[in-house]
Amino acid sequence: MKKVEIIIESVYVNRLIDLLKSNDINGYTIIKDIQGAGGHGLKTADDVTDVFSNNYVFTVCEESKYLNIEDSISKFIKRYGGKCIVSDVMLLI
């Protein structure tokens, strides 16, 4: 199993979800208005609108599904920005 964690600007979340669903990955979690610092400096979560806020999206899927979507996620991140972290995981239940 793979856990795929993606941090992207909120305006691109729906496109990312469409990408996941089109690759038969239908389970995911979205945490809105996250904040932190990285290569683009400090990102706060206190904007009046959520246009420039970051969201955290994660999913856990079979490795074969991840391998099918790996290249598409890479292209997505290169086009829209963000970070993607992939790790091996085991589901307890």
PDB file of N, CA, C and O in Angstrom, chain B, residues numbered from 101:
ATOM      1  N   MET B 101       0.850  -1.186   0.000  1.00  0.00           N
ATOM      2  CA  MET B 101       0.000   0.000   0.000  1.00  0.00           C
ATOM      3  C   MET B 101       0.887   1.237   0.000  1.00  0.00           C
ATOM      4  O   MET B 101       1.980   1.242   0.566  1.00  0.00           O
ATOM      5  N   LYS B 102       0.392   2.276  -0.643  1.00  0.00           N
ATOM      6  CA  LYS B 102       1.102   3.550  -0.712  1.00  0.00           C
ATOM      7  C   LYS B 102       0.227   4.646  -0.122  1.00  0.00           C
ATOM      8  O   LYS B 102      -0.983   4.688  -0.345  1.00  0.00           O
ATOM      9  N   LYS B 103       0.861   5.526   0.630  1.00  0.00           N
ATOM     10  CA  LYS B 103       0.191   6.730   1.094  1.00  0.00           C
ATOM     11  C   LYS B 103       0.738   7.870   0.257  1.00  0.00           C
ATOM     12  O   LYS B 103       1.947   8.098   0.210  1.00  0.00           O
ATOM     13  N   VAL B 104      -0.155   8.579  -0.398  1.00  0.00           N
ATOM     14  CA  VAL B 104       0.216   9.686  -1.270  1.00  0.00           C
ATOM     15  C   VAL B 104      -0.297  10.971  -0.623  1.00  0.00           C
ATOM     16  O   VAL B 104      -1.502  11.165  -0.464  1.00  0.00           O
ATOM     17  N   GLU B 105       0.633  11.837  -0.257  1.00  0.00           N
ATOM     18  CA  GLU B 105       0.298  13.100   0.396  1.00  0.00           C
ATOM     19  C   GLU B 105       0.650  14.238  -0.549  1.00  0.00           C
ATOM     20  O   GLU B 105       1.772  14.316  -1.049  1.00  0.00           O
ATOM     21  N   ILE B 106      -0.308  15.115  -0.789  1.00  0.00           N
ATOM     22  CA  ILE B 106      -0.091  16.199  -1.743  1.00  0.00           C
ATOM     23  C   ILE B 106      -0.520  17.511  -1.096  1.00  0.00           C
ATOM     24  O   ILE B 106      -1.617  17.623  -0.548  1.00  0.00           O
ATOM     25  N   ILE B 107       0.359  18.491  -1.169  1.00  0.00           N
ATOM     26  CA  ILE B 107       0.051  19.837  -0.692  1.00  0.00           C
ATOM     27  C   ILE B 107      -0.028  20.732  -1.915  1.00  0.00           C
ATOM     28  O   ILE B 107       0.943  20.872  -2.658  1.00  0.00           O
ATOM     29  N   ILE B 108      -1.188  21.333  -2.117  1.00  0.00           N
ATOM     30  CA  ILE B 108      -1.396  22.188  -3.295  1.00  0.00           C
ATOM     31  C   ILE B 108      -2.239  23.385  -2.913  1.00  0.00           C
ATOM     32  O   ILE B 108      -2.886  23.400  -1.866  1.00  0.00           O
ATOM     33  N   GLU B 109      -2.222  24.396  -3.780  1.00  0.00           N
ATOM     34  CA  GLU B 109      -3.086  25.557  -3.560  1.00  0.00           C
ATOM     35  C   GLU B 109      -4.535  25.117  -3.720  1.00  0.00           C
ATOM     36  O   GLU B 109      -4.856  24.250  -4.533  1.00  0.00           O
ATOM     37  N   SER B 110      -5.384  25.726  -2.938  1.00  0.00           N
ATOM     38  CA  SER B 110      -6.788  25.313  -2.881  1.00  0.00           C
ATOM     39  C   SER B 110      -7.489  25.376  -4.233  1.00  0.00           C
ATOM     40  O   SER B 110      -8.397  24.587  -4.492  1.00  0.00           O
ATOM     41  N   VAL B 111      -7.086  26.288  -5.084  1.00  0.00           N
ATOM     42  CA  VAL B 111      -7.781  26.438  -6.372  1.00  0.00           C
ATOM     43  C   VAL B 111      -7.594  25.216  -7.273  1.00  0.00           C
ATOM     44  O   VAL B 111      -8.326  25.045  -8.248  1.00  0.00           O
ATOM     45  N   TYR B 112      -6.615  24.367  -6.949  1.00  0.00           N
ATOM     46  CA  TYR B 112      -6.361  23.200  -7.793  1.00  0.00           C
ATOM     47  C   TYR B 112      -6.868  21.888  -7.202  1.00  0.00           C
ATOM     48  O   TYR B 112      -6.668  20.826  -7.792  1.00  0.00           O
ATOM     49  N   VAL B 113      -7.512  21.951  -6.062  1.00  0.00           N
ATOM     50  CA  VAL B 113      -7.953  20.715  -5.393  1.00  0.00           C
ATOM     51  C   VAL B 113      -8.913  19.912  -6.262  1.00  0.00           C
ATOM     52  O   VAL B 113      -8.764  18.696  -6.382  1.00  0.00           O
ATOM     53  N   ASN B 114      -9.884  20.566  -6.863  1.00  0.00           N
ATOM     54  CA  ASN B 114     -10.865  19.821  -7.668  1.00  0.00           C
ATOM     55  C   ASN B 114     -10.203  19.122  -8.857  1.00  0.00           C
ATOM     56  O   ASN B 114     -10.584  18.012  -9.229  1.00  0.00           O
ATOM     57  N   ARG B 115      -9.218  19.781  -9.439  1.00  0.00           N
ATOM     58  CA  ARG B 115      -8.503  19.136 -10.551  1.00  0.00           C
ATOM     59  C   ARG B 115      -7.744  17.908 -10.063  1.00  0.00           C
ATOM     60  O   ARG B 115      -7.698  16.886 -10.748  1.00  0.00           O
ATOM     61  N   LEU B 116      -7.154  18.011  -8.883  1.00  0.00           N
ATOM     62  CA  LEU B 116      -6.437  16.873  -8.330  1.00  0.00           C
ATOM     63  C   LEU B 116      -7.393  15.724  -8.020  1.00  0.00           C
ATOM     64  O   LEU B 116      -7.093  14.565  -8.307  1.00  0.00           O
ATOM     65  N   ILE B 117      -8.528  16.044  -7.442  1.00  0.00           N
ATOM     66  CA  ILE B 117      -9.518  14.999  -7.128  1.00  0.00           C
ATOM     67  C   ILE B 117      -9.995  14.327  -8.409  1.00  0.00           C
ATOM     68  O   ILE B 117     -10.152  13.107  -8.447  1.00  0.00           O
ATOM     69  N   ASP B 118     -10.225  15.106  -9.453  1.00  0.00           N
ATOM     70  CA  ASP B 118     -10.614  14.520 -10.748  1.00  0.00           C
ATOM     71  C   ASP B 118      -9.537  13.564 -11.259  1.00  0.00           C
ATOM     72  O   ASP B 118      -9.839  12.505 -11.809  1.00  0.00           O
ATOM     73  N   LEU B 119      -8.276  13.956 -11.065  1.00  0.00           N
ATOM     74  CA  LEU B 119      -7.161  13.105 -11.493  1.00  0.00           C
ATOM     75  C   LEU B 119      -7.159  11.792 -10.706  1.00  0.00           C
ATOM     76  O   LEU B 119      -6.985  10.717 -11.281  1.00  0.00           O
ATOM     77  N   LEU B 120      -7.351  11.887  -9.400  1.00  0.00           N
ATOM     78  CA  LEU B 120      -7.388  10.671  -8.578  1.00  0.00           C
ATOM     79  C   LEU B 120      -8.533   9.760  -9.016  1.00  0.00           C
ATOM     80  O   LEU B 120      -8.342   8.560  -9.214  1.00  0.00           O
ATOM     81  N   LYS B 121      -9.723  10.342  -9.164  1.00  0.00           N
ATOM     82  CA  LYS B 121     -10.897   9.549  -9.533  1.00  0.00           C
ATOM     83  C   LYS B 121     -10.760   8.913 -10.910  1.00  0.00           C
ATOM     84  O   LYS B 121     -11.208   7.788 -11.132  1.00  0.00           O
ATOM     85  N   SER B 122     -10.137   9.641 -11.832  1.00  0.00           N
ATOM     86  CA  SER B 122      -9.978   9.086 -13.180  1.00  0.00           C
ATOM     87  C   SER B 122      -9.011   7.899 -13.192  1.00  0.00           C
ATOM     88  O   SER B 122      -8.940   7.155 -14.170  1.00  0.00           O
ATOM     89  N   ASN B 123      -8.270   7.734 -12.098  1.00  0.00           N
ATOM     90  CA  ASN B 123      -7.364   6.590 -11.962  1.00  0.00           C
ATOM     91  C   ASN B 123      -7.871   5.601 -10.929  1.00  0.00           C
ATOM     92  O   ASN B 123      -7.100   4.830 -10.357  1.00  0.00           O
ATOM     93  N   ASP B 124      -9.198   5.631 -10.693  1.00  0.00           N
ATOM     94  CA  ASP B 124      -9.863   4.675  -9.806  1.00  0.00           C
ATOM     95  C   ASP B 124      -9.388   4.770  -8.363  1.00  0.00           C
ATOM     96  O   ASP B 124      -9.385   3.778  -7.633  1.00  0.00           O
ATOM     97  N   ILE B 125      -8.987   5.972  -7.957  1.00  0.00           N
ATOM     98  CA  ILE B 125      -8.663   6.233  -6.551  1.00  0.00           C
ATOM     99  C   ILE B 125      -9.769   7.132  -6.021  1.00  0.00           C
ATOM    100  O   ILE B 125      -9.754   8.345  -6.234  1.00  0.00           O
ATOM    101  N   ASN B 126     -10.724   6.530  -5.330  1.00  0.00           N
ATOM    102  CA  ASN B 126     -11.923   7.251  -4.923  1.00  0.00           C
ATOM    103  C   ASN B 126     -11.954   7.649  -3.452  1.00  0.00           C
ATOM    104  O   ASN B 126     -12.827   8.409  -3.032  1.00  0.00           O
ATOM    105  N   GLY B 127     -11.018   7.146  -2.679  1.00  0.00           N
ATOM    106  CA  GLY B 127     -10.959   7.515  -1.269  1.00  0.00           C
ATOM    107  C   GLY B 127      -9.842   8.503  -1.025  1.00  0.00           C
ATOM    108  O   GLY B 127      -8.709   8.281  -1.452  1.00  0.00           O
ATOM    109  N   TYR B 128     -10.143   9.579  -0.352  1.00  0.00           N
ATOM    110  CA  TYR B 128      -9.133  10.605  -0.070  1.00  0.00           C
ATOM    111  C   TYR B 128      -9.609  11.472   1.087  1.00  0.00           C
ATOM    112  O   TYR B 128     -10.787  11.467   1.445  1.00  0.00           O
ATOM    113  N   THR B 129      -8.682  12.209   1.659  1.00  0.00           N
ATOM    114  CA  THR B 129      -8.999  13.157   2.725  1.00  0.00           C
ATOM    115  C   THR B 129      -8.409  14.501   2.353  1.00  0.00           C
ATOM    116  O   THR B 129      -7.293  14.579   1.839  1.00  0.00           O
ATOM    117  N   ILE B 130      -9.162  15.562   2.614  1.00  0.00           N
ATOM    118  CA  ILE B 130      -8.701  16.925   2.338  1.00  0.00           C
ATOM    119  C   ILE B 130      -8.705  17.701   3.655  1.00  0.00           C
ATOM    120  O   ILE B 130      -9.707  17.734   4.370  1.00  0.00           O
ATOM    121  N   ILE B 131      -7.587  18.312   3.955  1.00  0.00           N
ATOM    122  CA  ILE B 131      -7.505  19.214   5.099  1.00  0.00           C
ATOM    123  C   ILE B 131      -7.245  20.601   4.547  1.00  0.00           C
ATOM    124  O   ILE B 131      -6.221  20.849   3.910  1.00  0.00           O
ATOM    125  N   LYS B 132      -8.180  21.496   4.796  1.00  0.00           N
ATOM    126  CA  LYS B 132      -8.101  22.839   4.217  1.00  0.00           C
ATOM    127  C   LYS B 132      -7.308  23.794   5.102  1.00  0.00           C
ATOM    128  O   LYS B 132      -7.137  23.587   6.303  1.00  0.00           O
ATOM    129  N   ASP B 133      -6.835  24.852   4.444  1.00  0.00           N
ATOM    130  CA  ASP B 133      -6.182  25.979   5.119  1.00  0.00           C
ATOM    131  C   ASP B 133      -5.021  25.562   6.002  1.00  0.00           C
ATOM    132  O   ASP B 133      -4.964  25.916   7.180  1.00  0.00           O
ATOM    133  N   ILE B 134      -4.098  24.810   5.430  1.00  0.00           N
ATOM    134  CA  ILE B 134      -2.904  24.472   6.190  1.00  0.00           C
ATOM    135  C   ILE B 134      -1.877  25.588   6.019  1.00  0.00           C
ATOM    136  O   ILE B 134      -1.938  26.353   5.057  1.00  0.00           O
ATOM    137  N   GLN B 135      -0.966  25.673   6.926  1.00  0.00           N
ATOM    138  CA  GLN B 135       0.073  26.686   6.812  1.00  0.00           C
ATOM    139  C   GLN B 135       1.431  26.092   7.112  1.00  0.00           C
ATOM    140  O   GLN B 135       1.548  25.058   7.769  1.00  0.00           O
ATOM    141  N   GLY B 136       2.464  26.773   6.612  1.00  0.00           N
ATOM    142  CA  GLY B 136       3.826  26.319   6.808  1.00  0.00           C
ATOM    143  C   GLY B 136       4.764  27.157   5.954  1.00  0.00           C
ATOM    144  O   GLY B 136       4.362  28.168   5.379  1.00  0.00           O
ATOM    145  N   ALA B 137       5.996  26.735   5.879  1.00  0.00           N
ATOM    146  CA  ALA B 137       6.987  27.454   5.101  1.00  0.00           C
ATOM    147  C   ALA B 137       7.751  26.467   4.240  1.00  0.00           C
ATOM    148  O   ALA B 137       7.959  25.315   4.621  1.00  0.00           O
ATOM    149  N   GLY B 138       8.171  26.941   3.060  1.00  0.00           N
ATOM    150  CA  GLY B 138       8.919  26.106   2.139  1.00  0.00           C
ATOM    151  C   GLY B 138       9.662  26.960   1.150  1.00  0.00           C
ATOM    152  O   GLY B 138      10.034  28.094   1.451  1.00  0.00           O
ATOM    153  N   GLY B 139       9.880  26.424  -0.024  1.00  0.00           N
ATOM    154  CA  GLY B 139      10.633  27.109  -1.052  1.00  0.00           C
ATOM    155  C   GLY B 139      10.031  28.431  -1.492  1.00  0.00           C
ATOM    156  O   GLY B 139      10.749  29.305  -1.976  1.00  0.00           O
ATOM    157  N   HIS B 140       8.743  28.590  -1.334  1.00  0.00           N
ATOM    158  CA  HIS B 140       8.060  29.821  -1.720  1.00  0.00           C
ATOM    159  C   HIS B 140       7.796  30.720  -0.519  1.00  0.00           C
ATOM    160  O   HIS B 140       6.998  31.653  -0.603  1.00  0.00           O
ATOM    161  N   GLY B 141       8.461  30.442   0.594  1.00  0.00           N
ATOM    162  CA  GLY B 141       8.293  31.270   1.776  1.00  0.00           C
ATOM    163  C   GLY B 141       7.141  30.818   2.639  1.00  0.00           C
ATOM    164  O   GLY B 141       6.634  29.705   2.504  1.00  0.00           O
ATOM    165  N   LEU B 142       6.742  31.697   3.522  1.00  0.00           N
ATOM    166  CA  LEU B 142       5.677  31.401   4.482  1.00  0.00           C
ATOM    167  C   LEU B 142       4.315  31.423   3.810  1.00  0.00           C
ATOM    168  O   LEU B 142       3.995  32.356   3.073  1.00  0.00           O
ATOM    169  N   LYS B 143       3.521  30.405   4.061  1.00  0.00           N
ATOM    170  CA  LYS B 143       2.128  30.349   3.601  1.00  0.00           C
ATOM    171  C   LYS B 143       1.256  30.338   4.836  1.00  0.00           C
ATOM    172  O   LYS B 143       1.319  29.408   5.641  1.00  0.00           O
ATOM    173  N   THR B 144       0.451  31.358   4.986  1.00  0.00           N
ATOM    174  CA  THR B 144      -0.428  31.411   6.147  1.00  0.00           C
ATOM    175  C   THR B 144      -1.812  30.906   5.782  1.00  0.00           C
ATOM    176  O   THR B 144      -2.158  30.799   4.606  1.00  0.00           O
ATOM    177  N   ALA B 145      -2.580  30.605   6.782  1.00  0.00           N
ATOM    178  CA  ALA B 145      -3.925  30.081   6.567  1.00  0.00           C
ATOM    179  C   ALA B 145      -4.979  31.083   7.018  1.00  0.00           C
ATOM    180  O   ALA B 145      -6.125  30.711   7.271  1.00  0.00           O
ATOM    181  N   ASP B 146      -4.600  32.339   7.118  1.00  0.00           N
ATOM    182  CA  ASP B 146      -5.552  33.311   7.631  1.00  0.00           C
ATOM    183  C   ASP B 146      -6.027  34.304   6.573  1.00  0.00           C
ATOM    184  O   ASP B 146      -6.469  35.403   6.908  1.00  0.00           O
ATOM    185  N   ASP B 147      -5.940  33.929   5.312  1.00  0.00           N
ATOM    186  CA  ASP B 147      -6.439  34.805   4.262  1.00  0.00           C
ATOM    187  C   ASP B 147      -7.955  34.933   4.354  1.00  0.00           C
ATOM    188  O   ASP B 147      -8.643  34.035   4.838  1.00  0.00           O
ATOM    189  N   VAL B 148      -8.457  36.070   3.878  1.00  0.00           N
ATOM    190  CA  VAL B 148      -9.900  36.297   3.886  1.00  0.00           C
ATOM    191  C   VAL B 148     -10.591  35.291   2.970  1.00  0.00           C
ATOM    192  O   VAL B 148     -11.628  34.726   3.315  1.00  0.00           O
ATOM    193  N   THR B 149     -10.000  35.079   1.804  1.00  0.00           N
ATOM    194  CA  THR B 149     -10.528  34.054   0.909  1.00  0.00           C
ATOM    195  C   THR B 149      -9.556  32.887   0.939  1.00  0.00           C
ATOM    196  O   THR B 149      -8.432  33.018   1.424  1.00  0.00           O
ATOM    197  N   ASP B 150      -9.986  31.758   0.426  1.00  0.00           N
ATOM    198  CA  ASP B 150      -9.075  30.610   0.425  1.00  0.00           C
ATOM    199  C   ASP B 150      -8.359  30.443  -0.907  1.00  0.00           C
ATOM    200  O   ASP B 150      -7.780  29.390  -1.173  1.00  0.00           O
ATOM    201  N   VAL B 151      -8.394  31.468  -1.741  1.00  0.00           N
ATOM    202  CA  VAL B 151      -7.809  31.377  -3.072  1.00  0.00           C
ATOM    203  C   VAL B 151      -6.327  31.042  -3.009  1.00  0.00           C
ATOM    204  O   VAL B 151      -5.845  30.227  -3.796  1.00  0.00           O
ATOM    205  N   PHE B 152      -5.608  31.651  -2.096  1.00  0.00           N
ATOM    206  CA  PHE B 152      -4.159  31.444  -2.028  1.00  0.00           C
ATOM    207  C   PHE B 152      -3.747  30.517  -0.890  1.00  0.00           C
ATOM    208  O   PHE B 152      -2.560  30.386  -0.592  1.00  0.00           O
ATOM    209  N   SER B 153      -4.707  29.886  -0.264  1.00  0.00           N
ATOM    210  CA  SER B 153      -4.365  28.992   0.834  1.00  0.00           C
ATOM    211  C   SER B 153      -3.953  27.628   0.284  1.00  0.00           C
ATOM    212  O   SER B 153      -4.283  27.275  -0.848  1.00  0.00           O
ATOM    213  N   ASN B 154      -3.239  26.882   1.090  1.00  0.00           N
ATOM    214  CA  ASN B 154      -2.834  25.534   0.722  1.00  0.00           C
ATOM    215  C   ASN B 154      -3.778  24.518   1.342  1.00  0.00           C
ATOM    216  O   ASN B 154      -4.332  24.724   2.422  1.00  0.00           O
ATOM    217  N   ASN B 155      -3.939  23.432   0.636  1.00  0.00           N
ATOM    218  CA  ASN B 155      -4.714  22.302   1.131  1.00  0.00           C
ATOM    219  C   ASN B 155      -3.824  21.069   1.142  1.00  0.00           C
ATOM    220  O   ASN B 155      -2.890  20.947   0.349  1.00  0.00           O
ATOM    221  N   TYR B 156      -4.130  20.167   2.049  1.00  0.00           N
ATOM    222  CA  TYR B 156      -3.413  18.899   2.168  1.00  0.00           C
ATOM    223  C   TYR B 156      -4.374  17.788   1.774  1.00  0.00           C
ATOM    224  O   TYR B 156      -5.449  17.645   2.356  1.00  0.00           O
ATOM    225  N   VAL B 157      -3.980  17.016   0.793  1.00  0.00           N
ATOM    226  CA  VAL B 157      -4.807  15.913   0.310  1.00  0.00           C
ATOM    227  C   VAL B 157      -4.003  14.634   0.474  1.00  0.00           C
ATOM    228  O   VAL B 157      -2.846  14.559   0.061  1.00  0.00           O
ATOM    229  N   PHE B 158      -4.623  13.628   1.081  1.00  0.00           N
ATOM    230  CA  PHE B 158      -3.928  12.343   1.119  1.00  0.00           C
ATOM    231  C   PHE B 158      -4.862  11.198   0.812  1.00  0.00           C
ATOM    232  O   PHE B 158      -6.071  11.253   1.036  1.00  0.00           O
ATOM    233  N   THR B 159      -4.243  10.158   0.289  1.00  0.00           N
ATOM    234  CA  THR B 159      -4.978   8.943  -0.016  1.00  0.00           C
ATOM    235  C   THR B 159      -4.075   7.756   0.241  1.00  0.00           C
ATOM    236  O   THR B 159      -2.851   7.886   0.232  1.00  0.00           O
ATOM    237  N   VAL B 160      -4.657   6.630   0.463  1.00  0.00           N
ATOM    238  CA  VAL B 160      -3.931   5.364   0.586  1.00  0.00           C
ATOM    239  C   VAL B 160      -4.504   4.437  -0.478  1.00  0.00           C
ATOM    240  O   VAL B 160      -5.716   4.242  -0.565  1.00  0.00           O
ATOM    241  N   CYS B 161      -3.619   3.875  -1.279  1.00  0.00           N
ATOM    242  CA  CYS B 161      -4.098   3.028  -2.371  1.00  0.00           C
ATOM    243  C   CYS B 161      -3.146   1.861  -2.598  1.00  0.00           C
ATOM    244  O   CYS B 161      -2.026   1.836  -2.089  1.00  0.00           O
ATOM    245  N   GLU B 162      -3.621   0.906  -3.370  1.00  0.00           N
ATOM    246  CA  GLU B 162      -2.780  -0.221  -3.764  1.00  0.00           C
ATOM    247  C   GLU B 162      -1.586   0.306  -4.559  1.00  0.00           C
ATOM    248  O   GLU B 162      -1.698   1.303  -5.271  1.00  0.00           O
ATOM    249  N   GLU B 163      -0.464  -0.359  -4.434  1.00  0.00           N
ATOM    250  CA  GLU B 163       0.736   0.084  -5.131  1.00  0.00           C
ATOM    251  C   GLU B 163       0.522   0.127  -6.644  1.00  0.00           C
ATOM    252  O   GLU B 163       1.034   1.022  -7.316  1.00  0.00           O
ATOM    253  N   SER B 164      -0.226  -0.826  -7.178  1.00  0.00           N
ATOM    254  CA  SER B 164      -0.458  -0.851  -8.630  1.00  0.00           C
ATOM    255  C   SER B 164      -1.212   0.401  -9.089  1.00  0.00           C
ATOM    256  O   SER B 164      -0.935   0.939 -10.161  1.00  0.00           O
ATOM    257  N   LYS B 165      -2.166   0.860  -8.272  1.00  0.00           N
ATOM    258  CA  LYS B 165      -2.889   2.090  -8.636  1.00  0.00           C
ATOM    259  C   LYS B 165      -1.965   3.292  -8.557  1.00  0.00           C
ATOM    260  O   LYS B 165      -2.030   4.199  -9.387  1.00  0.00           O
ATOM    261  N   TYR B 166      -1.100   3.286  -7.544  1.00  0.00           N
ATOM    262  CA  TYR B 166      -0.151   4.399  -7.449  1.00  0.00           C
ATOM    263  C   TYR B 166       0.769   4.419  -8.666  1.00  0.00           C
ATOM    264  O   TYR B 166       1.020   5.480  -9.238  1.00  0.00           O
ATOM    265  N   LEU B 167       1.271   3.255  -9.063  1.00  0.00           N
ATOM    266  CA  LEU B 167       2.189   3.208 -10.208  1.00  0.00           C
ATOM    267  C   LEU B 167       1.512   3.696 -11.481  1.00  0.00           C
ATOM    268  O   LEU B 167       2.162   4.280 -12.349  1.00  0.00           O
ATOM    269  N   ASN B 168       0.195   3.456 -11.594  1.00  0.00           N
ATOM    270  CA  ASN B 168      -0.547   3.937 -12.767  1.00  0.00           C
ATOM    271  C   ASN B 168      -0.684   5.460 -12.789  1.00  0.00           C
ATOM    272  O   ASN B 168      -0.782   6.057 -13.861  1.00  0.00           O
ATOM    273  N   ILE B 169      -0.691   6.088 -11.616  1.00  0.00           N
ATOM    274  CA  ILE B 169      -0.946   7.526 -11.538  1.00  0.00           C
ATOM    275  C   ILE B 169       0.328   8.330 -11.255  1.00  0.00           C
ATOM    276  O   ILE B 169       0.306   9.559 -11.311  1.00  0.00           O
ATOM    277  N   GLU B 170       1.417   7.660 -10.958  1.00  0.00           N
ATOM    278  CA  GLU B 170       2.656   8.346 -10.568  1.00  0.00           C
ATOM    279  C   GLU B 170       3.070   9.429 -11.560  1.00  0.00           C
ATOM    280  O   GLU B 170       3.342  10.561 -11.162  1.00  0.00           O
ATOM    281  N   ASP B 171       3.118   9.098 -12.824  1.00  0.00           N
ATOM    282  CA  ASP B 171       3.553  10.066 -13.840  1.00  0.00           C
ATOM    283  C   ASP B 171       2.572  11.236 -13.940  1.00  0.00           C
ATOM    284  O   ASP B 171       2.985  12.382 -14.115  1.00  0.00           O
ATOM    285  N   SER B 172       1.293  10.949 -13.830  1.00  0.00           N
ATOM    286  CA  SER B 172       0.280  12.024 -13.917  1.00  0.00           C
ATOM    287  C   SER B 172       0.400  12.979 -12.735  1.00  0.00           C
ATOM    288  O   SER B 172       0.260  14.190 -12.903  1.00  0.00           O
ATOM    289  N   ILE B 173       0.658  12.449 -11.543  1.00  0.00           N
ATOM    290  CA  ILE B 173       0.837  13.313 -10.375  1.00  0.00           C
ATOM    291  C   ILE B 173       2.081  14.179 -10.547  1.00  0.00           C
ATOM    292  O   ILE B 173       2.066  15.370 -10.236  1.00  0.00           O
ATOM    293  N   SER B 174       3.141  13.582 -11.038  1.00  0.00           N
ATOM    294  CA  SER B 174       4.377  14.337 -11.263  1.00  0.00           C
ATOM    295  C   SER B 174       4.127  15.495 -12.232  1.00  0.00           C
ATOM    296  O   SER B 174       4.568  16.617 -11.983  1.00  0.00           O
ATOM    297  N   LYS B 175       3.432  15.229 -13.320  1.00  0.00           N
ATOM    298  CA  LYS B 175       3.110  16.289 -14.294  1.00  0.00           C
ATOM    299  C   LYS B 175       2.201  17.345 -13.665  1.00  0.00           C
ATOM    300  O   LYS B 175       2.356  18.538 -13.925  1.00  0.00           O
ATOM    301  N   PHE B 176       1.255  16.900 -12.838  1.00  0.00           N
ATOM    302  CA  PHE B 176       0.333  17.821 -12.173  1.00  0.00           C
ATOM    303  C   PHE B 176       1.104  18.787 -11.274  1.00  0.00           C
ATOM    304  O   PHE B 176       0.870  19.995 -11.304  1.00  0.00           O
ATOM    305  N   ILE B 177       2.020  18.246 -10.479  1.00  0.00           N
ATOM    306  CA  ILE B 177       2.801  19.081  -9.561  1.00  0.00           C
ATOM    307  C   ILE B 177       3.705  20.044 -10.338  1.00  0.00           C
ATOM    308  O   ILE B 177       3.852  21.205  -9.955  1.00  0.00           O
ATOM    309  N   LYS B 178       4.295  19.571 -11.406  1.00  0.00           N
ATOM    310  CA  LYS B 178       5.146  20.461 -12.211  1.00  0.00           C
ATOM    311  C   LYS B 178       4.340  21.600 -12.815  1.00  0.00           C
ATOM    312  O   LYS B 178       4.832  22.722 -12.937  1.00  0.00           O
ATOM    313  N   ARG B 179       3.098  21.309 -13.193  1.00  0.00           N
ATOM    314  CA  ARG B 179       2.257  22.335 -13.829  1.00  0.00           C
ATOM    315  C   ARG B 179       1.661  23.318 -12.827  1.00  0.00           C
ATOM    316  O   ARG B 179       1.673  24.527 -13.054  1.00  0.00           O
ATOM    317  N   TYR B 180       1.136  22.789 -11.706  1.00  0.00           N
ATOM    318  CA  TYR B 180       0.397  23.645 -10.774  1.00  0.00           C
ATOM    319  C   TYR B 180       1.159  23.974  -9.494  1.00  0.00           C
ATOM    320  O   TYR B 180       0.709  24.796  -8.696  1.00  0.00           O
ATOM    321  N   GLY B 181       2.306  23.340  -9.298  1.00  0.00           N
ATOM    322  CA  GLY B 181       3.061  23.571  -8.072  1.00  0.00           C
ATOM    323  C   GLY B 181       2.594  22.656  -6.961  1.00  0.00           C
ATOM    324  O   GLY B 181       1.599  21.944  -7.099  1.00  0.00           O
ATOM    325  N   GLY B 182       3.315  22.681  -5.869  1.00  0.00           N
ATOM    326  CA  GLY B 182       2.951  21.870  -4.728  1.00  0.00           C
ATOM    327  C   GLY B 182       4.018  20.841  -4.413  1.00  0.00           C
ATOM    328  O   GLY B 182       5.101  20.836  -4.999  1.00  0.00           O
ATOM    329  N   LYS B 183       3.692  19.993  -3.495  1.00  0.00           N
ATOM    330  CA  LYS B 183       4.593  18.928  -3.055  1.00  0.00           C
ATOM    331  C   LYS B 183       3.822  17.628  -2.997  1.00  0.00           C
ATOM    332  O   LYS B 183       2.627  17.606  -2.702  1.00  0.00           O
ATOM    333  N   CYS B 184       4.532  16.533  -3.287  1.00  0.00           N
ATOM    334  CA  CYS B 184       3.933  15.206  -3.179  1.00  0.00           C
ATOM    335  C   CYS B 184       4.907  14.305  -2.438  1.00  0.00           C
ATOM    336  O   CYS B 184       6.084  14.221  -2.790  1.00  0.00           O
ATOM    337  N   ILE B 185       4.416  13.643  -1.428  1.00  0.00           N
ATOM    338  CA  ILE B 185       5.215  12.728  -0.619  1.00  0.00           C
ATOM    339  C   ILE B 185       4.557  11.349  -0.715  1.00  0.00           C
ATOM    340  O   ILE B 185       3.349  11.215  -0.519  1.00  0.00           O
ATOM    341  N   VAL B 186       5.348  10.346  -1.013  1.00  0.00           N
ATOM    342  CA  VAL B 186       4.823   8.979  -1.144  1.00  0.00           C
ATOM    343  C   VAL B 186       5.574   8.088  -0.176  1.00  0.00           C
ATOM    344  O   VAL B 186       6.800   8.150  -0.076  1.00  0.00           O
ATOM    345  N   SER B 187       4.833   7.263   0.532  1.00  0.00           N
ATOM    346  CA  SER B 187       5.474   6.350   1.476  1.00  0.00           C
ATOM    347  C   SER B 187       4.759   5.006   1.486  1.00  0.00           C
ATOM    348  O   SER B 187       3.580   4.899   1.146  1.00  0.00           O
ATOM    349  N   ASP B 188       5.500   3.999   1.882  1.00  0.00           N
ATOM    350  CA  ASP B 188       4.924   2.672   2.059  1.00  0.00           C
ATOM    351  C   ASP B 188       4.181   2.646   3.388  1.00  0.00           C
ATOM    352  O   ASP B 188       4.688   3.124   4.403  1.00  0.00           O
ATOM    353  N   VAL B 189       2.993   2.090   3.374  1.00  0.00           N
ATOM    354  CA  VAL B 189       2.203   2.023   4.607  1.00  0.00           C
ATOM    355  C   VAL B 189       1.512   0.665   4.702  1.00  0.00           C
ATOM    356  O   VAL B 189       1.459  -0.101   3.740  1.00  0.00           O
ATOM    357  N   MET B 190       0.997   0.402   5.875  1.00  0.00           N
ATOM    358  CA  MET B 190       0.227  -0.808   6.106  1.00  0.00           C
ATOM    359  C   MET B 190      -1.056  -0.400   6.824  1.00  0.00           C
ATOM    360  O   MET B 190      -1.008   0.328   7.815  1.00  0.00           O
ATOM    361  N   LEU B 191      -2.187  -0.859   6.336  1.00  0.00           N
ATOM    362  CA  LEU B 191      -3.449  -0.563   7.000  1.00  0.00           C
ATOM    363  C   LEU B 191      -3.672  -1.575   8.109  1.00  0.00           C
ATOM    364  O   LEU B 191      -3.559  -2.782   7.892  1.00  0.00           O
ATOM    365  N   LEU B 192      -3.984  -1.089   9.277  1.00  0.00           N
ATOM    366  CA  LEU B 192      -4.257  -1.965  10.403  1.00  0.00           C
ATOM    367  C   LEU B 192      -5.638  -2.594  10.274  1.00  0.00           C
ATOM    368  O   LEU B 192      -5.813  -3.791  10.502  1.00  0.00           O
ATOM    369  N   ILE B 193      -6.603  -1.781   9.910  1.00  0.00           N
ATOM    370  CA  ILE B 193      -7.984  -2.265   9.757  1.00  0.00           C
ATOM    371  C   ILE B 193      -8.519  -1.848   8.416  1.00  0.00           C
ATOM    372  O   ILE B 193      -9.665  -2.153   8.086  1.00  0.00           O
TER     373      ILE B 193
END
